[in-house]
Amino acid sequence: MAQQEQLIKCIPAPRATAEQGGACGAGFFIQRGPIWTMTVNEADALTLASRPFTPAVAGQYFGFAFVTTISIWALAYGAGQLYSFIRKN
């Protein structure tokens, strides 16, 4: 499960002052902020999800979407024809 940790980074200061410097050096100041870290299993899942694009897989997605759309249209058309038939008689 992801955990929230603190990130410490050195940011260029707009104007160098006497208080700035320290660990970051002159002309920089320390900024802290929350970041999310992930476990190795979560990183592996993201790696698997980011597979490269292949036309064969894209064709499968397109075919599934196309057949689903035509099927829904045919179902609605048939229901409309049945409704018209019942309404006329």
C-alpha positions, 0 to 999 in steps of 0.5 A: 500500500502506498505511503506518504513521506516527506520530500525535501528539495532545494529550490532556488531562492528569489533573492539571496538572504542571510538565512538561506543556504545551509544544507542547500548552499547559497541562493537556495532554500529547503522546501518540504512537501508530501509525496506518495511512495509505492511498494515493489508490487505496486511498481510491478503492476504499473510496469505491466500496465504500461506495455508498448502499443501494438496494432494487434491489441488495438485492433482487438479493442476496436473490434470489441467496441464495434461489435458491442455498438452494432449489437446494442443498435440491433437490440434497440432496432428489434425492440423498436420493431416489436413495439411498432408491431404491437402498437399497430395490432 
